[in-house]
Every structure is written in C-alpha cells, then in structure tokens.
Amino acid sequence: MNPTLSRVRDLASRVAKRAEEVERQRGLPDDLVDDLREAGCFRMFAPASHGGDQLDLPDVLAVLEELARADAATSWTVGQVALSHLIVRCAPAEALDDVFADGPDTLVAGAVAPKGRARETDDGWRVSGQWPFVTGCPRAAWFYLSCVLVAGRSVPVGPDGVPATRILFVPARDTRIVDTWRVLGLRGTASHDVTVEDARVPGHRAVAAQDAEAVHRIAQSSLIIGAVAVGLADGALADLVRLAADGKRPALSARRLAASTVFQDRLGEAQTVQRAARALLYAEAAEAQAAVGASTSLRRARLRAAAAQVTSLCAQVVDTAHTLAGGTAVYETSPLQRRLRDMRTATQHFVAGRDSYATLGALAVGEETGTGPL
C-alpha cells in the first residue's frame, strides 16, 4: 500500500482546479505547497535515516502520474524534488545531516548539466557558475549543482576525453535566482536559472558525478519525466472524452463527435498507446528498482531509452487528443491547449532526446558509445 498515493488521490481534484493559477503565477501557490507537503510529496525519496519515506521507485512514479493527470507543472515540480533527494542520498552522511537538518520535507532543486566550475581548496571547493532549468528554485532550501573541475586555468580531462565533474550541495543563501522562465509550457514549474559566485563548499558536500551509485540514480530519474508524461497524456484523454460526452458537434456536422467512427477509432488507438507507454514505464521501474547495487551501462541505457520512448508515445497521445477536440482546444479556456504546451515542453528535455537510442544500439553491438560515463 502506498499511503502517499492515497493522500494525493484525495488532493488531485484541488490540484486540477488550481492548474490555471499555477501557470499564471509561474509557480506553486503557498497553500498548495503546504498541501503537497502534508500529503508527503516532498519526502518520498528522502532518506529513511533522516525521517524520509524512501519509497520504492514505482511508488514514487505512481504519485507523479496521479498528480500529472491534474496538472503537469505540479507533478513536474514534485518529481524534481524527488530527483534531488535521490542525488543527495549519494552524498556522505555528514552532507545529509546538513541538507536535512530541518527535516525530510526539505525542498531541494538542482541541475545535472555541469554548467559551473569548481576549484579544489585546502578545506573544500570554490564554486561559480550559472545553471538553467532549475525547477522549483524559488522555494528550494538547498541545491545540487554539477560542476566541471578546474585546475589553474585549464579543465583536466580523463582518458575518455571527458572533463571530471563533481555534484556539489549548496545552501540557498549562497545562490541567486535569475528570472528566465518565460516559456511555452510547464510555466508553473518556476525553472529559472540559478547563479553562484565564488561560494565556499565544504569538502564533504560533494559527490563524483561518475560515482556508480550517482550514475544509476541519475539514470533512474529519467523515469520521473516519463511518469509525468503518462499522467499528462491520460489527463488529456479524459479531457477529450469529457468534451465528447458533453455532446460536442464538429462544425458543419450533423452528428455528435462521440458518434463519429473516425473519432472512435482514433480515440481507441490513443488510449491503447497511452496504456502501452504506461506498461513500459512500470516495467522499467521494476527492473531499475531490482538493479540497485547491480547497475550496468546496458541496463542504464535501456532505462534511458525507455524513458525517451514513453515520453514520445505520450506526446503522440496528447497531439491526437488536441487534434480531435477541434477548434475548441485552441482557446485558453480549454485544458487541452495547456496539456499540449506542457507536453511539447516536456519533449524538449534531454531525457526525451534520441541520443539514448543510439547509446543502447552501440552497446548492443559492442561499439563505443561516445557519451562518456554511463
């Protein structure tokens, strides 16, 4: 039994009613954050050693799917906090003590892409940089920030030609938010840029990005995007079915939309595609959960490729729902236009790109992947 999922199901109707407000405000309202915290949404992957629920991956994905049916931006924000906690759990115990000093519901945000530079010092690190796409940054108390290591004026590279990196954990007081998130969709995620200027970071607040556990957890996190996509697509289909059931008639048509055999055919196909995407998501989640501590490059590549495929299939479903709704869906009063914008923004995430297919294919035939550590 997943008690967080039960609480979120009770909360979902209120989340759906706030979706327009979340988008307009470009972030989650205070009382909605409080509701999500009370439901346990911000402690799902927090370590049990520090009071967190430390749920299994499939249970977390089910919560995100449920939230995304109501509002994708809310689900995306919750998912990125979960991802952040996954990464923090790779750190030494002393770092966990710092990050979770105020409890397991601490909001953490960050960026996997190494957009900063870190210099090693006698007592830790000096960090500077600017990281884009930092979901939920205005509310975060801590950040995980990926940096390229710098020595003198050069960036050393390993035998594979890839620069060494570290993920560093930085308190919000050492960061500055740059309002950059004026975008097509997922507007309510507040995914602004975050800058750091020559901050001091103690040595224990660091994780090697190539660390085996970190690599596996970052790969796992790709399924978080997939879960949002699955819930979003299901929500779009529900919007479409509701529109048809309410008696919509296409322009110049004598029949209701629901009576059209073309509509029925395409709706049935879209529902089946969404179910296929969902089945793939949870099959991969179960395998990823079982592979903790025994991860391989091939398993991680399969996981990433599956996440890309899930997101792609769900984008097809949302496109179909928007198209079948006709002219009604172009108005801002239609939730389907927001679903479409949110979905198309999600597909721009690197997790949804085709690179993961090439990596999986290369590993399958024993060729070099050209992507560095996997």
N, C-alpha and C positions, 0 to 999 in steps of 0.2 A: 504493500500500500504506500502511496506517495502522498503524504498529508499536504505538502506544498501545492500539488496539483489540485487537490480538493479545494483548498482555500482560493486558488486562482480561478477555478471554475465559478466560484461564488462571486468573485470580483470582476469577471470578464465583462459583464453587461455594463458595469460602470466605466470600465476602460473604454469600451466601444463608444459610449456617449461622450467621452472626453477627447476622442480622436481629432476632431477639428480644432479644438482648443490647443491640444498638444502641438499640432502643426503650426497654428497661428502664433503660438508663444515661442516656437522653436526650442522647446524643452518641456520636461515634465513638470506640471504644477506641484507645489509643495505638498498639498494634501494627497495627491496621487502617489508621490514618492513615499509618503507615510503609509499609505495603504499597501503598497508593494512591499515595504519593509516589514510591516506587520504580518503579511502573508508568508514571509520567509524567502522572498525572491532575491534578496541580496546576501544570502548566506548559503546558497545551495552548494557551491563548491568551496566555501570557506573551510579551513582545516578543522577537523574534529578536536584536535589538540588545543584549539583556541575558541572552542564553543560553536564552531560551524557545523552544518548538517553533513557536509562532504558526501553528497548524494552520488549515486552512480550516473554515468553519462546518459543512458536512455531516460532516466527520470528527469534530468535537467532539460533534455530536449523536449520532452512531453509538456513541460511547463511553458517553454518558449513557443511551442506550436500553439498551445491554447491562447496565450497572450497575443500572438500574431493574428489569430482569427479576429480578435477585437481591434488591434492596432499594431501595425508593424513597427512603428517607431518605438513604442513602449517595449515591445518584445526585444527589439534590437538593443536597446539600452540595457535592459536586464541581462541579455546574453553577453554583452561586452563586460559587464561587471563579473559575471561568472567566469569568462575567459581570463580576466585579470587575476582572479583568485586562483585559477589553475596555475598560472605562471608564477604567482607569488609563492605557491606551495613548493616550487623548486628551490627556493632560497634556504639559506641556513636558518636554524631555529631562532637565532638572535634577530634576524630580519623579520621573521614572522611576529616576534614579540613587538617589534616597532610598529609594523603595519596594522596589526590587530590589537593594539594597546587599548583602543576604545570599544572593542567588541567585534564579533564576527560579521556584523552588518556594515562594516566599513566599506564605503564606495571607493573602488579603485578603477582607474582608467589608464589607457596607455596606447603604445604603438609598437608593433613588431618590426616595422621597417626601420633600419638603422640610419636615422636622419640626424643623429647627434654625434659628437666627438667626445671621447673620454681619454683623459691622461692619467696614468697611474702616479700616485704620490706616496710619500712615506706612510701616510695614515689612511689611504683610500684612493679616491678618484676626484678629479675636477671635470665637470661636465658642462657642455654648452651645446645648443642646437635648437632646431625648430621642427616639430613633428606635426604633420597634418592628420586629419581623420581621427581625432581623439574623442571618441564617443563619450558623452556624459561628463566631459571635463569640468563644466562649471560647478558640479556637485561633488567632484572627487576629492577625497582627503589625501590620497596617495596616487602616484603614477609609476607605472613601469615604462621605462624608456630605453629603447635599443640604440646602442652607440657603436661606432667604429672606433677601434683603439688607435691612438695616435702616439708616436714616439718621436720627439723632436719636431721636425717639420714634415715627417713622412708618415705614411699609413702602411705598416708592415702587412704583408700577405703571406698566407700559408703555402704549402706545396701545391695545393689545388688552385692557387691564384686568387683565392677569396680572402678579403681582409678579415682579421679576427674581430669579433664583436663581443660586447657584454650587454646584458639587460640590467639596468640599474634602477633602484627603487628610491624615488624622490618624493618628499612631502610637498603638499600643495603650496605651502608658504614659499618654496623656492622656485615656483613656476609662475608664468604669466600667460593668460589666455588671450589669443588674438581672434577677434570675431570674423571668421571666414566662412561660416557655414550658411551660405545663401545659395540654395541648390534646387535641383529638380524634385527630388523626393526624399523620404526619410528626414524631413526637415526637423521633426521633433526630437531627433537624437542629439542635437547640440554637439555635433562632431567637429568642433573648431580646431584650430592649430594651438599648440602649446609650445612656449619657448622657455628655455633655461639659459641663464647667462652665468657661466663660471661658478656653478654650485659645487659645494663640497659634499661628497657622498662617502660615508664610512665604508671600509673595505668589506664588511660583512653584508652590505646591501647590494650584492652583485651576483649574477648568475651568468655563466658562459652560455651564449645562445646555442652553441653546438653541443651542450651537455645532453646526454642521451634522454634523460627524463624531460628536459625542456623541449627538445625536438619532438618527442612523442606528444606532449601536451599541446604544443602549438599545432601539430597536425590534427589532433583530436578537435581542436577548436574550430576547424573548418566546418564541422558538422553543425555548429551553432548557427552559422549562416544558413545552412540547409534547413534547419528546423524552422527558422523564421520564414523562409520561402514556402515551406509546406503549409504552415498555418495561414500565411497570406493568401496562397492560392485557394485553400479551402474556403477562406472568408469571401474571396471574390466569387466563387461558385455559389455560395449561399446568397450573396447579394443578387446574383443573376437569377437564381431560382425564385427568390422573393419577388423580383421585378416581374417575372413571367407569371407567377401565381397571382399577382395582383391584377392581371388582366391586360397587360400592355399589348397594344396592337401596333405593328410596324406601319409607317406611313404608306398610304395607298393600298393597304392590305385589308381584305375582308375578314381575315382570320386572326385570332389571338396569337401572340408569339408562341405560347405554350403548345398550340395545336399544330405548329409547323413541323413537318417531318425533318426538314433540314436542321432546324433548331434542335430538335430532339436528338438527332444523330450527332451533332457536334457537341452538345452538352454531355451526352453519354460518353463520348470519346474523351472529353476533357476531364470528366470525373474519373475515368479509368487511368488516365495519365497521372493525375494527382495521386491516386492510390498507389501507382507504381513507384512514383517518386518517394512517397512516404515509406513504402516497404523497403526500398533501397536504403533510405536514411537509417531506419532502425536496425536493419541487418548489419550495416557497417558499424553502428554504435555498439551493438552487442559484441562484435568482433574486436573493436577497439578497446572496450572495457576488459575483455578477456586477455588482451595482449599487453596490458600494463605490466611493465617489467620484462617483457619479451618482445619489444618492438623491433622491427626491421625496416630497412629502406623500402622494400617491396610493400610491406603492409601499410606504411605511411603513404606511399604513392597511391595505393588503391583507395585509401581513405580520402585523400585529397581529390582524386578523380571522381569518386562517388559524390562528394560534396558539390563539385562542379556540375555533374550530371543532374543531381537533384535540383539545383538552382535553375539550370537550363530548362528542365521539364516543367518546373513550376512557372517559369516566365511564359512558356507557351500557353499554359492554362490561363494565366491572367490575361494575356493578349486575347485569347479566344473569348473569355467572359466579357471583356470590354467591347470587343467587336460585335458579339451577339446582342449586347444591350442596345446597340444602335445610337442614335443621336442623343438619347437620354444621358448617356455616360460622359458626354463632353462637358456637362455642367458641373460647377463646383459643388452643387447640392448632391451630386451622385458620389457615393463612396467608391465606386469603381474607377473614377478618374484618379483618386488618391491612391488606390491599390495599384493602378498601372504605373504611376510615377514612382511609388515606393519600390515596386518590383524591378523596374528598369534601373533604378539607382542601385539596388542590391546587386544586380548583374554586373555592375562596374567594379565591384570588389574583386581584388586579385584572386580570391578563392574561387570565383566563378569563371576565371580565365581558362583557356585551353592548354596552358603550359603543363598542367598536371597530367593530361592525357599523354603528351609526348614523353614526360618523365616515366610514366608507367610503361609505355611501349618500349622505351630504351632499356629499362630494367628487365623487361620480359625477354629481350633478345640478347642480353648481356653486353649492351653498349654503354658508353659513358653518357651520363645524363646532362652534364654541363650546367648543373644547377647548384653545385656546391653541396654542403651537408644536407642530408635529408632526414 
